[in-house]
Amino acid sequence: MKYRPLGKSGLEAAVVGVGTWVMGGGEVFGRDTDDRESIRTLQAAIDRGLNLIDTAPAYGWGRSERVVGQAIKGRRDKVIVATKVGLWTDDDRGSFFAPFYGRTLRRSLRPDTMQIEVERSLKNLGVDCIDLYQVHWPSVPPDYTPVEVTMEFLLKLRDQGKIRHIGVCNVTLDELRAYMACGPIATDQFRYSMIWRDAEKDILPFCAQQQVGTLTYMSLEQGLLTGKVTMETQFPTTDFRNNEFWNPWFLSVNRRKVLDMLAGWKDLLEKYQCTVAQLVVAWTAAQAGVTHVLCGIRNEKQLEDNARAGEMELAAEDVARIRRDVEALGQPEGKAY
């Protein structure tokens, strides 16, 4: 397993991190999960060297955090635990974000709601200190909390020993700079894949220059880049992959282009003795500025696939060839993102 610095935190994390959104269960991915299987899978991942586990209170309304907490018992010293703050559902504090499976999500980075959230997360995870505490989404009007106020509170939590390092997620470059002006930011987490490369315009070069760790999510585009999704694959009505705004590449006209591209890499799969998903993850980890790739897992087979990807080294000419292919796709047709 390859390891890289988690920004300037002093922590060394596996290149491939474990994403646990799916372990929150519910209908987001079309079917529920089994907590016992999730716990076994996470423990196997830790034993395999995948030491970065990323979760959030919003994943199953605390269920994912509780599963992670059960999995790390007896293994706490082997794990970098990352969770998040800022998506609020208890009451009308915060700014409306989205309706989400029976609840109304609000963005709230107010100290009063963050205080409640951090205590819940510590309890859910069964830990005294969270290694990486990340702002899930930046605050927005009308209930806007200035970055200075949010960071002052997060630094207070750090001084109290409840968190070790601070990260941000889903921010613009200007927002990232604002957070960094108020205190040390170890990591930035954002969506990035070979078919969703907006971060290359500004975030990735900036983070590389400033030595900010980067955690990419949806780098397999919810299964589309695994080679297992076909033109005939259909998803339940409630499945997140039916959202055309967030997932325009799943539309038939775009899906065909992606699948044809993946089919053209058969020689690379033979060369590296790997799966499509492993090739895609390895390519993502090889991009300038990318330090860590978060990959969701349901079972031990998937974690082994991810672990193998974290060990691969692609030749420079193959990295360049894949980039030429993905750039040739252009933008997805249909709804713009």
C-alpha positions, 0 to 999 in steps of 0.5 A: 500500500502506498502512503502520502502525507495528509497535507501538513498534518504530519499524518501518513494516509493510504493513497486510497481512502475508505468512503462510507456514504453507502454504509449509511444505508437507506435508499440512496444507492437503491438498497440497504446495507448490512451493518455487520457486513459493513463492520467486517469490511471496514475491519478487513480494510484496516488490517489491509492497510487502508488507514483513512476512513471518511464518514459524516453525520449525514450518512444515514443520520449517524448510522455510518459514524456508528458503524465506523465506531464499531469497526475501529474498536481495538484498532483505533491506533491504526486508523485516521478517522475523518468526519464532517460538520455543517449539515443540520436537520434538527430544526430551522437553524441554518440555510436551506440546502436540499430535501434529502430522504425524509428530512430537510438538510440545512447548511449550518456552521454556527458554533451552537449547532457545531457544538452539538454535532461534534459531541454527537460524532464523538459519541457515534464514533466512540472516540475522544478525538477526531483526527480530521474534522471537515466542514462538509459544505460552506455556509451560505445566506440567509443564515450565513456564518462568517468563515472567521467565526467557524474557524475560531470555533474549530480551532477552539475544538482543536485546543480542547483536544476534541479534534486534531486537524481541520479540513474543508469540503466542496469549497471554491478557491476563494473560500479555501483561501478564506479558511486558510487565512484563519488557520491551518487547513490540512485537507480539501475534499471535492468531487473529481474523476476523469470525467468530472475534472473541474478541480484541475482549473484551480483547486488542484494546482493551488493545493499542490502549491500550498501542500494541502492534502486533497481527498477526491470523492466519486472518482468512480462516478458511482460505478459508471467507471468500474466497467460493471455498468452496462447500457442495460443497467437500470437503477431503482427510482430512489437511486442517486444515480438517476439524478441527471443534474449530478450524474449526466454521464448516466444518460444513455447518450453519454453512457455509451461514450464512456463505455466505449472508452473503457472498452478501449483499454483492454490492453492496459488491463492485461498489461497491469493485470487489473480491473477497469476500476483499479486502472481508473483509481490508479490513474486518478491518484496519479494526477497532479495535485491529487494526494488521496482518492476516497472509494466507497466499499460495500464488501471485502471483495470491493476493498481488495479491489481498492487496495490493489489500486492503491498499490499500482504504478502506471507508466507515464505514457499510459497516464498520458494516453488515458488523459487523451481518451478522457479529454476526447469525450468532451462535455456530457450532453443533456443537462449541464453541470 
